[in-house]
Structures are given as C-alpha cells and as structure tokens.
Amino acid sequence: MHKYHLLLILFLFGIRQAKSQETGNIEIGSTHTIHSSILDEDRSYWVSLPESYGNPESSYKEYPLLIVLDGSSFFHPISGMTNYMGSIGRIPEMIVVGIQNVSRTRDFTPDKIVTARENDFGGGDNFLAFLEEELIPKLDQEYRTVPYRILFGHSLGGLLAAHAYMKENTIFNSFLAIDPSIGSWDAETMDKKLEAIGPNSFKRYIYFATANWGKRNIRNRDRHVRLYESLNSNYDGVFPAKLEYFENEDHSSVPMIAFHNGINSIFEGYGISYRDVDNLEQLTQHFQDISHRLSWTFAPPESLVNRIAYSKLQSRNEAEKSKALDFFILNTENYTDSYNVFDSLGEAYEVLGDTSKAIENYEKSLSLNPNNGHAKAKVEELKRKE
C-alpha cells in the first residue's frame, strides 16, 4: 500500500474516532402536549424556534407561526429549511409547529362522504377550530409571536389548507396546499364551494403545488387547475396566489421542493439584496408592495437596513454617505426596542461629525441594554472630547 494512501486512511480513521468520542445532542425542537376540549383528546405537537430566538440581543423580536400538518413526516425537514432561509434573510424567521396525527381522515377532511365502509370523514372544521381556538392561543401565550400564521398541508392536509383558505373566517394568513387530495370535490361540490367564497379569502395568499400522477395525471392536474382558475376569475385584480406543476415529482416526492418554492412564493421579494437598494423611497415602496400583497405589514428587516446603511456610510462618495443616516433612522423607527439600531445610529452620527446626536443615541442604546460595552465606551470617549 502506498504511504500516501495509508496516511489518508489513518487520518480519516482518526477523524471518525475523534467524532465517536465527542458525543452530544443536536436539538431541532421540543415536544409538547395539549388537551383539546374541542376534540376531546390530548394532542401532541413539536416546536422549533429560530436561531435568534434565544439570543439576548434579539429578545425584542416576535415571529410568525408556521403550522405544519403531518408533523411526524415534515417537521424536521421544514424546520431545517425554514431556519436556514430565515437566517439568510430570504424569508422572515419563523416559529415552526408540527402537529402529530391521530386520525388524518377525520381531521383533514372537511366534508362527510358516504362510502361502502363506515368512515370518520368530515372532522376538518373541528380540527381547524382546535388549531385556531386552542393551540394557537396557547402558542401566542408561551412564545413571542406576531399574528401572521401560515398553514402547510400535503395531500389530505393540502385539502384542509385549501378548505381553510376558502372559509369566510380564519386566523391563518397564508396557505401552502401541496398536491391537495380534492378528488372528493366533484364539479358540483366545487362549484358550491366557489359560489360561497367571500372577499376575505382574497386577502390571504395561497400556493398550490400539483405533482405528476402518471396515468392519472390529467385528472389530478385538471382538478387543481380548475380550482385555481375559478378562484382567479372570481378576483378582480392580481390574484395573490400561485399554482405550480412539478413534472418530475410524484405525490410522495413533491412536498419538500414544493415547500421551498411555496414559501419563496409567499415572500417573493423579501430577500432583496442590499446591493439592489439605492434609496430609502425604493426600499420603503418595495416592502409596502409585499405588505399589500400579503395583507400584512412587513417592515424591512433590521439586518438588511443596517447592511444598506453601513455600505453607504463607508462609501467614498459623499452623496452616498449622506443617504446612510436615513436608513439608520428608519431602523430606529421600526425596531424601537433594539439596542443595536440605536448603537448603529450613534456610530453614524459620530462618523458624520454630530457628537451630541451620537451621544444621545449611544445612551439610548445603553438604556435598552446596559451591558452594551461598545456604547458605554463611546459615551465616555465622546464626552471627554466635548
């Protein structure tokens, strides 16, 4: 055996040995149980918090909720994907909640269906009531949430997501209906549901994914297309929704790629690059457009605005440098409990030569976080120079 190959094997073996001796746990979430009076049973759910949730400097932050049906199948991959996409600013950071199943056919079907054998279909509205009246209020009490909620469902779960979207009243704001099993909605049933739909539904966003079912594909796609196009035709304006067909994915393989595309579809434009922002008016209008489409106010993310501001503050172009202050001030208006935005504004005033304003904002930062060593040192330094 060549000496190089021997060394490589020993090196790799050493790594494996070292790894085997360094054991520990990587936690992606926590398990919980709630007793539902509506369903008359205990229900289990898992919660995954974004990475920033436990950071002291982020203690003021509040997060949207992503409710994931069929939690045992989808909680882990969706939590990982959501956490990563939130950490890079592609989407807002979110709290992910995976609901464990008791009876999918009971909980995810909104309509009673007569079959040759006895069934438990038709409990969908009860299950939605459990989510909206029991579980989500509990989550709102125990975690720092904002009342923006997304419902993810695949197959029968997708059917329930589509049904919830079409209800007159729901506390969910956006829906991911992944290859929904709407085979029980014949033309007559679907028409009745579409006739009953009210204007509230169109204040919500819905993403439909449809997969390739092989020989049965035309029938499956037709149902989804018919539902989407009927909704679209009932809305006067740009329909806040998307239908996407996955030629190379089947019913089982489509959920994760569809989740990725769907969550990006909901938050299209949210991950704008700091390099693409020229002025404050452009950024403000960009997020106003997102907020209008989603019927919810999404402020420009603190980290994005900070990065834009510092890139301009460090510019050699004086015209660009003068724009920086507007962005720093915007952050203090949107994130009034963040010590970091006032620390940054203090630094901007210092660079621009306004010592009194710099001290004022450093002191504001210290009032929010007395342990901010940078602000404390700056206040002492600038007061000595006055």
TAQUIRA-V877195 format. One record per residue. RES is the residue in three letters. SS is DSSP state (h for helix, s for strand, l for the rest). PHI is phi in whole degrees, -180 to 180 (* if undefined). OMEGA is omega in degrees with one decimal (999 if undefined). Layout:
<<RES & SS & PHI & OMEGA> <RES & SS & PHI & OMEGA>>
This chain:
<<MET & l & * & 178.8> <HIS & l & -63 & -179.4> <LYS & h & -60 & -179.2> <TYR & h & -61 & -179.7> <HIS & h & -63 & 179.2> <LEU & h & -63 & 179.1> <LEU & h & -62 & -179.9> <LEU & h & -64 & 179.7> <ILE & h & -64 & 179.2> <LEU & h & -64 & 179.3> <PHE & h & -64 & -179.3> <LEU & h & -65 & 178.8> <PHE & h & -64 & 178.3> <GLY & h & -63 & 178.0> <ILE & h & -63 & -178.7> <ARG & h & -65 & 179.2> <GLN & h & -65 & -179.0> <ALA & h & -62 & -179.7> <LYS & h & -64 & -177.6> <SER & h & -68 & -179.0> <GLN & h & -88 & -179.2> <GLU & l & -106 & -177.0> <THR & l & -92 & 179.4> <GLY & l & 179 & -179.1> <ASN & l & -115 & 172.0> <ILE & l & -107 & -174.5> <GLU & l & -98 & 178.2> <ILE & l & -106 & -179.9> <GLY & l & -178 & -179.3> <SER & s & -134 & -177.8> <THR & s & -103 & -176.5> <HIS & s & -145 & 176.3> <THR & s & -136 & 175.6> <ILE & s & -133 & 174.1> <HIS & s & -89 & 179.3> <SER & s & -98 & 174.0> <SER & l & -71 & -179.3> <ILE & l & -66 & -178.8> <LEU & l & -92 & -179.2> <ASP & l & 58 & 179.1> <GLU & s & -166 & 173.0> <ASP & s & -82 & 177.8> <ARG & s & -127 & 179.8> <SER & s & -99 & 175.3> <TYR & s & -149 & -179.9> <TRP & s & -115 & -178.1> <VAL & s & -126 & 173.6> <SER & s & -119 & -179.3> <LEU & l & -98 & 177.0> <PRO & l & -64 & -175.8> <GLU & h & -58 & -175.7> <SER & h & -76 & -170.2> <TYR & h & -58 & -175.9> <GLY & h & -90 & -179.0> <ASN & l & -76 & -179.8> <PRO & h & -55 & -178.3> <GLU & h & -71 & 179.4> <SER & h & -109 & -173.5> <SER & l & -66 & 178.8> <TYR & l & -86 & -172.6> <LYS & l & -72 & 173.2> <GLU & l & -124 & -166.8> <TYR & s & -131 & 170.7> <PRO & s & -65 & 177.1> <LEU & s & -107 & 171.2> <LEU & s & -114 & -179.4> <ILE & s & -95 & -175.1> <VAL & s & -111 & 174.3> <LEU & l & -78 & -173.7> <ASP & l & 55 & -173.5> <GLY & h & -57 & -178.0> <SER & h & -64 & 179.4> <SER & h & -89 & -166.8> <PHE & h & -116 & -174.6> <PHE & h & -60 & -175.1> <HIS & h & -64 & -179.1> <PRO & h & -66 & -179.1> <ILE & h & -70 & 176.8> <SER & h & -61 & 179.8> <GLY & h & -62 & -178.7> <MET & h & -65 & -179.2> <THR & h & -65 & -179.8> <ASN & h & -62 & -179.2> <TYR & h & -66 & -177.9> <MET & h & -64 & 176.1> <GLY & h & -70 & -177.3> <SER & h & -68 & 178.7> <ILE & l & -98 & 175.3> <GLY & l & 80 & 178.8> <ARG & l & -70 & 176.8> <ILE & l & -136 & 173.5> <PRO & l & -64 & 171.0> <GLU & l & -65 & -175.2> <MET & s & -140 & 169.8> <ILE & s & -91 & -177.5> <VAL & s & -104 & -178.8> <VAL & s & -125 & 179.1> <GLY & s & -101 & -178.0> <ILE & s & -95 & 178.8> <GLN & l & -82 & -173.8> <ASN & l & -82 & 165.7> <VAL & l & -116 & 175.0> <SER & l & -144 & -178.9> <ARG & h & -63 & -176.3> <THR & h & -65 & 177.4> <ARG & h & -76 & -169.3> <ASP & h & -80 & -172.6> <PHE & l & -102 & -179.1> <THR & l & -104 & -177.3> <PRO & l & -82 & -172.9> <ASP & l & -122 & 171.5> <LYS & l & -72 & 180.0> <ILE & l & -129 & 178.9> <VAL & l & -86 & 177.5> <THR & l & -129 & -178.5> <ALA & l & -61 & 177.0> <ARG & l & -101 & 177.9> <GLU & l & -63 & -179.9> <ASN & l & -139 & -179.7> <ASP & l & -112 & -178.9> <PHE & l & -61 & 169.3> <GLY & l & 104 & -179.3> <GLY & l & -96 & -174.4> <GLY & h & -58 & -178.6> <ASP & h & -68 & 175.0> <ASN & h & -63 & -179.4> <PHE & h & -66 & 176.5> <LEU & h & -63 & 177.3> <ALA & h & -63 & 175.6> <PHE & h & -60 & 179.7> <LEU & h & -62 & -170.0> <GLU & h & -83 & -173.9> <GLU & h & -104 & -177.5> <GLU & h & -121 & -173.6> <LEU & h & -71 & -175.2> <ILE & h & -64 & 173.9> <PRO & h & -57 & 177.4> <LYS & h & -66 & 177.7> <LEU & h & -63 & 178.9> <ASP & h & -64 & 178.6> <GLN & h & -74 & -170.2> <GLU & h & -94 & -177.9> <TYR & l & -130 & 178.1> <ARG & l & -85 & -176.4> <THR & s & -115 & 164.4> <VAL & s & -110 & -176.5> <PRO & s & -77 & 169.4> <TYR & s & -118 & -172.5> <ARG & s & -125 & 179.2> <ILE & s & -117 & 178.2> <LEU & s & -112 & 176.8> <PHE & s & -107 & 175.7> <GLY & s & -148 & 179.8> <HIS & s & -120 & 177.2> <SER & l & 63 & 174.9> <LEU & h & -63 & 175.0> <GLY & h & -64 & 175.5> <GLY & h & -67 & 174.7> <LEU & h & -61 & 179.7> <LEU & h & -65 & 178.4> <ALA & h & -62 & 178.5> <ALA & h & -64 & 178.9> <HIS & h & -64 & -179.5> <ALA & h & -63 & 177.6> <TYR & h & -59 & -175.1> <MET & h & -84 & 178.4> <LYS & l & -71 & 178.9> <GLU & l & -64 & -177.1> <ASN & l & -129 & 174.6> <THR & l & -159 & 177.1> <ILE & l & -93 & 174.8> <PHE & l & -82 & -177.2> <ASN & l & -107 & -180.0> <SER & s & -142 & -172.8> <PHE & s & -139 & 172.8> <LEU & s & -117 & -178.7> <ALA & s & -102 & -171.4> <ILE & s & -96 & -177.6> <ASP & l & 43 & -174.1> <PRO & l & -62 & -179.2> <SER & l & -85 & -177.2> <ILE & l & -102 & 179.2> <GLY & l & -62 & 180.0> <SER & l & -78 & 178.3> <TRP & l & -93 & 175.1> <ASP & l & -70 & -174.7> <ALA & h & -57 & -178.1> <GLU & h & -67 & 179.7> <THR & h & -64 & -179.5> <MET & h & -63 & 179.1> <ASP & h & -60 & 178.9> <LYS & h & -63 & 179.2> <LYS & h & -67 & 179.7> <LEU & h & -69 & 178.1> <GLU & h & -66 & -176.3> <ALA & h & -87 & -175.0> <ILE & l & -68 & -178.3> <GLY & l & -110 & -176.3> <PRO & h & -65 & -178.9> <ASN & h & -62 & -178.9> <SER & h & -60 & -174.9> <PHE & h & -80 & 170.9> <LYS & h & -88 & -179.4> <ARG & l & -109 & 177.7> <TYR & s & -110 & 176.1> <ILE & s & -134 & 176.2> <TYR & s & -115 & 175.6> <PHE & s & -106 & 170.4> <ALA & s & -118 & 176.7> <THR & s & -127 & -174.7> <ALA & s & -104 & 179.5> <ASN & l & -87 & -179.0> <TRP & l & -100 & 177.1> <GLY & h & 63 & -176.4> <LYS & h & -64 & 179.6> <ARG & h & -95 & -168.6> <ASN & h & -67 & -175.8> <ILE & h & -60 & -179.0> <ARG & h & -64 & -179.7> <ASN & h & -64 & -179.1> <ARG & h & -64 & -178.0> <ASP & h & -59 & 179.7> <ARG & h & -63 & -178.8> <HIS & h & -66 & 179.8> <VAL & h & -63 & -179.3> <ARG & h & -62 & 179.3> <LEU & h & -64 & -178.6> <TYR & h & -62 & -177.3> <GLU & h & -67 & 177.7> <SER & h & -66 & 176.1> <LEU & h & -63 & -179.2> <ASN & h & -59 & -177.9> <SER & h & -70 & 178.5> <ASN & l & -84 & -176.4> <TYR & l & -112 & -179.6> <ASP & l & -94 & -177.9> <GLY & l & 141 & 178.2> <VAL & l & -82 & -176.2> <PHE & l & -62 & -180.0> <PRO & l & -77 & -175.3> <ALA & s & -164 & 174.9> <LYS & s & -152 & 172.1> <LEU & s & -117 & -178.2> <GLU & s & -130 & 179.2> <TYR & s & -103 & -178.5> <PHE & s & -113 & -177.0> <GLU & l & -59 & -172.6> <ASN & l & -99 & 178.8> <GLU & l & -124 & 175.6> <ASP & l & -102 & -174.3> <HIS & l & -59 & -177.1> <SER & l & -83 & -174.6> <SER & l & -92 & -172.3> <VAL & h & -77 & -169.1> <PRO & h & -56 & -172.4> <MET & h & -75 & 178.0> <ILE & h & -67 & 177.9> <ALA & h & -70 & 176.3> <PHE & h & -61 & 179.6> <HIS & h & -56 & -178.7> <ASN & h & -68 & -176.8> <GLY & h & -69 & -179.3> <ILE & h & -68 & 173.8> <ASN & h & -68 & 178.6> <SER & h & -66 & 177.4> <ILE & h & -58 & -174.1> <PHE & l & -102 & 178.5> <GLU & l & -56 & 179.1> <GLY & l & 91 & -177.6> <TYR & l & -63 & -176.6> <GLY & l & -90 & 179.8> <ILE & l & -55 & -179.8> <SER & l & -77 & 177.4> <TYR & h & -61 & -179.9> <ARG & h & -69 & -176.5> <ASP & h & -92 & -178.8> <VAL & l & -106 & -178.9> <ASP & l & -96 & -175.8> <ASN & l & -144 & -175.1> <LEU & h & -64 & -178.5> <GLU & h & -62 & 179.3> <GLN & h & -63 & -179.4> <LEU & h & -64 & -179.1> <THR & h & -61 & 179.7> <GLN & h & -65 & -179.9> <HIS & h & -59 & -177.7> <PHE & h & -81 & 171.2> <GLN & h & -66 & 177.9> <ASP & h & -65 & 176.8> <ILE & h & -62 & -178.7> <SER & h & -63 & 178.9> <HIS & h & -64 & -178.5> <ARG & h & -65 & -175.8> <LEU & h & -101 & -179.9> <SER & l & 53 & 178.8> <TRP & l & -157 & -177.3> <THR & l & -82 & 173.4> <PHE & l & -114 & 178.0> <ALA & l & -76 & 174.1> <PRO & l & -56 & -177.1> <PRO & l & -58 & -178.7> <GLU & h & -55 & -176.6> <SER & h & -65 & 178.2> <LEU & h & -64 & -178.1> <VAL & h & -63 & 179.0> <ASN & h & -62 & -179.0> <ARG & h & -68 & 176.4> <ILE & h & -61 & -175.8> <ALA & h & -62 & -178.7> <TYR & h & -68 & 178.6> <SER & h & -63 & 178.7> <LYS & h & -79 & 179.4> <LEU & h & -63 & -178.5> <GLN & l & -90 & -178.5> <SER & l & -72 & 174.8> <ARG & l & -83 & 178.6> <ASN & l & -84 & -175.4> <GLU & h & -63 & 178.6> <ALA & h & -64 & 177.5> <GLU & h & -68 & -179.2> <LYS & h & -61 & -178.2> <SER & h & -69 & 178.9> <LYS & h & -76 & -172.1> <ALA & h & -59 & -174.5> <LEU & h & -59 & -179.7> <ASP & h & -59 & -179.0> <PHE & h & -72 & 177.3> <PHE & h & -61 & 179.8> <ILE & h & -66 & 177.7> <LEU & h & -56 & 179.5> <ASN & h & -63 & 179.7> <THR & h & -70 & 177.7> <GLU & h & -77 & -177.5> <ASN & h & -87 & -174.5> <TYR & l & -129 & -171.6> <THR & l & -68 & -179.0> <ASP & l & -103 & 179.7> <SER & l & -93 & 178.5> <TYR & h & -68 & -175.2> <ASN & h & -67 & -176.8> <VAL & h & -69 & 177.8> <PHE & h & -76 & 173.8> <ASP & h & -62 & 179.8> <SER & h & -67 & 178.4> <LEU & h & -65 & 175.5> <GLY & h & -60 & 179.1> <GLU & h & -64 & 179.0> <ALA & h & -63 & 178.5> <TYR & h & -63 & 178.2> <GLU & h & -63 & 179.5> <VAL & h & -63 & -177.8> <LEU & l & -85 & 171.6> <GLY & l & 90 & 179.5> <ASP & l & -102 & -172.9> <THR & h & -65 & -176.7> <SER & h & -64 & 177.3> <LYS & h & -67 & 178.3> <ALA & h & -62 & 179.6> <ILE & h & -61 & -179.5> <GLU & h & -56 & -177.6> <ASN & h & -79 & 173.4> <TYR & h & -63 & 179.4> <GLU & h & -68 & 174.8> <LYS & h & -62 & 177.5> <SER & h & -61 & 179.6> <LEU & h & -67 & 178.5> <SER & h & -65 & 178.4> <LEU & h & -84 & 179.8> <ASN & l & -146 & -178.9> <PRO & l & -61 & -179.6> <ASN & l & -91 & 179.4> <ASN & l & -75 & -176.7> <GLY & h & -62 & -178.8> <HIS & h & -63 & -179.0> <ALA & h & -65 & -180.0> <LYS & h & -62 & 179.5> <ALA & h & -64 & -178.4> <LYS & h & -68 & 178.4> <VAL & h & -61 & 179.4> <GLU & h & -63 & -178.6> <GLU & h & -65 & -176.2> <LEU & h & -72 & 178.1> <LYS & h & -70 & 176.0> <ARG & h & -65 & -176.1> <LYS & h & -81 & -176.8> <GLU & l & -66 & 999>>
